[in-house]
Amino acid sequence: MGWWFRIPLWQRVVGALVLGVLTGFLWGPEAASLKWIGDFFIKAVKMLVVPLIFFSLVSGVAAIGDLRKLGKVGGRAMLLFVVTGQIAVWLGLGLGTVLQPGVGVDTSAIERGPVPEPNATGWTDMILSIVPESPVQVMADVQVLPLIVFALLIGIGILMAKEEGTPVAKIFDSGAIIMQKVTMLVMELTPFGVFALMAWVAGVLGMEALQSLAQLVGLNYLGCLLIIFGLYPLMIRLLAKVPVIGFFRGMIDAMAVSYSTASSNATLPVTLRCTQRNLGVSPSVSSFVISLGATINMNGTAMYLGLATLFGAQIFGVDLSLADYIMISVTATLGAIGAAGIPGAGLIMMALVFGSVGVPLETIAFVAGVDRIMDMMRTTTNVTGDAAVAVTVASMTGELNVEELVSADDV
């Protein structure tokens, strides 16, 4: 079996996708007998949701260090992370609302489980619901906002404890790393899950479903490209006031590695090298912003979570209100923060966002077959965003060597 693991995961996934579609068309509705393999994969993914987001969020907040010591660098980086994340998720919501990729798909052949109850839309109830009465119960029920709020509070508490909180911070750091390793193990099941799910979609739901998935993939790439070549250049030009072309030429290596690996963490060394050597960001600013961004700055993932939630609502006929849109924007941004920088993390966060507005979790099985193709582009968006924030913060704080960035034209 050594030959199997020598093939890059993304190639195995693409091959499984093609074989699954062919099997579904040739076998027809009988291909539904394979769906249990896909269900097994989806259950393994759902298993990771609570521990992964809990450890990753606490570790990410604790990684900020002493906010007073970090001063302007930490504050400005966090502000840019949050603002760009919100812009990204609303872009995904806008694309899903206007172009409606999930409309017209007949899902009557899908056996649906219990639909998650959406959170109360009243503002007072919504505010009260984010305070967990029992953290253990919240984790057991996978309640999205209370879980995130509790994790953020633990992280803030570690920061406030300073030296006394260091041992606990190390525990959460270790927990986050362990959960990333477990997630990578589960992701090895992806080719088998994708094969079974695509065979089921092609055999039972037919060409309409495949066309709808193709539209979703196209919108994912469109949204990511708008962020990379629209939002980031505006930030670099207006806030950092440096050449846009030099930025992209200096980042080309990191963008290529991120697309092929679909992992912000795996790309981290390359991103650090590009920002320091090619873009002129000081080592102190680069190390802090890039490392923190690889954990909590996931603009591509935030955009996709908003888009995928609308896709699920459309294929299953779930009506969403303005309050639901706001809830999606909050949970998608925070869910992206909690997503680990490894392949497939966005898929894991879907359960949190879907559950917050009552979108059936069967949507995860529906999109899992093409998630890896979209994940590659989302990761490139995330990594490029980390570098854009690093350059902007460095420029604002006088930690940017503009001559090195300009010379990236020659890189």
N, C-alpha and C positions, 0 to 999 in steps of 0.2 A: 504493500500500500504506500510505500515511500514515494512512488511516482505521483500519487494523487496529491500529496501535500506539497510537492515541488511545483505544482501548477498554482499560480496566483489565485487567491480566492475570487477575485472579480471575474477572472476568466472561467472558473468553474461555475459561477452563478450565471453568467451570460449563456454558457453552454447548456446549463440546466433549463434556463428560460426557453431557449429555442426547442430543445427536446420536449419540454412540457407542452408547448403550443402544438407541435406536430402530433404528439401523443393524443392530445385532446381532440384535434380535428379528425384523426384516424379512428379513435375509439368512440367518439361521440359521448352521449350522456353517461355511458358506463364508466367513463373516466372519473366520475364522482367517487368510485370505490377507492381512489387513491387519496382522497381528501384528508383522511385520518392522519396521513404523514405530515401534511401541511398543518393540521390542527395541533399535532404534537409539537411542531416547531413554534407555532404561535403561543402555545401554553408555556413553553420554555422561555420565550421572550417575555411574556407577562410576569413570569416568576421573578424576573430581575428588576421590575419597575421600582418597587419601594426601596429595597436596599441600595440600588444604584443611585437613585436620585437623592436619597437621604445622605449617604456618605459623600457623594460628589458635591452636593451643595454646601454641606458643613465644611468640607475640606477646602472648597473654593473660597468661601468667606474667610476662613481662618488664614488662608494663604495671603490675604491682603496685608497681614501683619499689623503693626501699630499705625492706625490711620493718621494720628497726629504727626508721627515721624515721617510718613510717606508724603503728607501734605498735598501740594498741588498736583503731583503726578498721579497719586492714587485717586483723588477726587475727580480730576478731569477724565482719567481713563474710564472710571466707572460711569460717569455721566455720558460719555460717548458710547459706551457699550449699551446702556439702557436706551438711549435715544435712537441709535441705529437699529437696535433690536425691535423697538416699537414701529419704526418706519418699515422695517422688513416684514413684520407680521401683517401690518395693514396693507402692504403691497400684495401679499399673498391673498388676503381677504378680498381685495379689490379685483384681482385677476379671477378668483373663483366666482365672485358675484357677477362680473360682467360677462365672462366667457362660458361659465357653467359647464365644466367638463363632465359632470356626473348626470346631467339631465338626459332622459331618454333610455336609460338602461333598465331592462326588465329583470328585477331581482326576485320575482315570485318563486323561482326555483331554489332560492337559498333558504335553508332552515335557520331561522333567526332565534338566538337565545334571548334571555330577558334584556330589554332595553334599559340602559342605565338611566336612573332618574336625574334629570337636570337639576342644578342648584336653584333654589328659590331666586326669582328675579327681583324681588323687592330689595331696595338698597339697604334697609336696616337688617333684613334677614341675611343678605349677602355679607355685610360687615360682620355680623355675629357669627356666621358660619365659618369664618376664617380662623377663629380662635378655637383650638382643639381642646375639648373637655377632657379627652383621654388620648394622649399620643399613641398608645398601643392600639386603641380602637380605630383611630384614624389610619394607622398603617394596615390594620387587618382589613378595613373596608376600602382601602386605596382612595381615600378622599383627598383630592388634589391640593386645594388651597391650604387647608389646615396642615397638611404634611409639609408643604413648602415653607409656610410661616414658621412651623416648629423647627425645621432645619435651619432656617435663617437665624432664628433666635439663639439656637445652640452655637452657631458660628459666631454671632455677635458676642455671646457670653464668653467664648474662648478668647476673643480679642480683648474684652474688658478684663479678663483674669490675668492677662499678660504672662509673666513667667510661670505662674501657677497653672495656667491653661496649656502650656506647651506639651506636657505629656499626653493630655487628652487630644490635642491637635494632631500629635503623631499617630495616635490610635486611628483617628478618622482618615488621616492621610494613607495609612496602611490599609484601612478598610476600603477606601476608594480605589487603591491600586489592585487589591484582591478582587473587587467587584469588576474592575475592568478586565482582569484576566479571566474571570468566570464568564463574562460577556463574550470575550473572544472565543472561548470554548463553545459556547452556545452558537456563535456565529458560524462555526464550522458545520453546523447542521443546515445552513442557509441553502446550499445547492439542492439538497433533498427536499426541503420545504418549498423552495421555488418551483422545482419540477412538478411536485404534486399539486400545488396551488394553481399553476398556470395550466396544467392539464385539466383541472376542474373548471377553471374559468372558460377555457377554450371549448371544452366538451359540453358543458352544461349551459353556459350563458352565451356562447357563440361570438360572432364577429363584433357585435355591438359593444360587448364588454371590452374586447381588445382595443377597439377604436377609442373607447372612453379612457382606457388606461394610457393609450398613446397620447391622447390630449393632455392627460395629467402630467406625463413625462415632459411633453413639450412646454407646458406652462411652468413646470419646475425650472427648466433650463432658461426660459424667458425671464422669469422672476430673478433668478440668480445673476443672469447677464445684466439686467437692469440695475441690480445692486452693485455689481462689480464695476460696470462702465458708466453708471449714472450717479449713484449715491457716493461711492468712494472718491471719484474724481472731484466732486463738489467739495467734499471734506478736505481733500488734499490741496485743492486750489484756493478755496475761500478761507479755510481756517489755518492750514499749515503754510499756505502761500508758497508752494514749491512746484516745480514742473511735474505734470502728470505723466508724461511719456517716460521720464527718468525713473519714476516710481515703478511703473509696470515692467520696464526693462530690467530693473534691479531685482524684481520679484519673480521673474519668469521661472527660475529653477524651483522655488518653493511651490509655485502654482502647479507645475508639472508633477512634482512628487505628490502633492495633496490630491490631485485628480486620480492618479494611479493607485494610491494607497487607501483613499477615502478615510484617512485618519489624521486629525489635527495633531495628536500626540506623536505619531510616527514622523510627521513633517516638522516637528518642533526644532530639531537641530538645524535643519536647512533654513527654516524661517529666521532663526536667530542669526545665522551667518549672513543671510541676504540683508536683513535690516541693519546689521552692524557694518558689514563690509561694503555693501552696494548702496545703501540708503543713508549712511552717515548718522544713524541713531546711536547715542552713547550706550555703552554696555549696561549701565545701571538701569536706564529707562527701558531699553530693549528687553533685558532679562525679566524685569518685573511685568511689563505690559504684555509681552508675547506669552510668557508662562501663564499669567492670569487669563489672558484671552483664550488660550487653548482649552481652558477649563470652562469659562463662563460666557465667552463671546461667540455666539452661534447664530449669526444673522441668517445664513442659508437655512438652517434648521428651523428657526422661528418663522420664516416666510413659508416654508413647506408645511409646518404644522397648521398654520392658518389655512392654507390652500387645501390640504388633505382633509381637514375637518369639514370644510364646505363641500368637498367632493363626496364625503360620506353622507352628509346631510342630504345632498341632492339625489344620490342613487337610492337612498332609503326613504325619501320623502319627508324629512324632518324639517319643519319650519323653524327658522331661527330669528329671534328678535334682535333689536339693537343692543339690549342688555346682554344677549348671548354673544354678540360680536365683541363687546367689551370684555366679557369673561374669557373669550377665546384669545383676545390680544394679551390679557394678563397671564393666563395659564400657558400660552404658547411661548411667551417671552421667558417666563420663569422655568418652564419645562426645557427650553433650549439651554438655559443656564445650568440646569441639572443634568443635561445630556453629556455623557462622557465623550471625550474626543477620540472615539474609536468607531470602526465601521458598524453600522446598524443601530447606533444609539438613538437616532431620531425615531426609528420604528418602535423602540421601547417606550418613548415618551408619549406616543399617540394615545395609549390607554388613559393617561392622565387628562389630556385635553379633551378627548372624545367624551369621557365620563362627565366632564364638567358641564356639558350642554346637551347630554342625552343622545349623542350620535352612537348608533349600534357599533359594538366592538368588532362585528364581522367585517367592518371596513378594513381592519388591519390585515385580515386574510386576503382581502380583495386586492390590496395594493402591495403586499409583501413581495410578490413575484417580480415587480419592477423597481423595488425600493433601492437596490444596490446601484442601478444605473443612475438614479437620481441622487443618491448619496455621494457619488463621486463629485458631482457638480456643486452640491451643497458644501462639501468640505473645502473645495477651492474657494468658495465664497467666504467661508469662515476664516480661513487662513489669510486671505487677502485683506479681510477686515481687520484682523489682528495687526497686520503690518501698517495699514492705513491709520489706525488709532495710535500706534507707536510713533509714527512719523509726525502726526498732528500734535500729540502731547509733547514730543521732543522739541518741536518747533515752538510751542507755546512757552516752554520752560527753558529755552536757550540751550537745549542738549542735542541739537541737530547740526551736523556738519553739512551745510548745503552744498559745498563744493563736491563732496563725495557723491551726493545724490545726483547732482547734475552730471557728474562723470559716469553715472550709470548708463548714459547713452552709449558709452563705449564698451559696456560689459558684454 
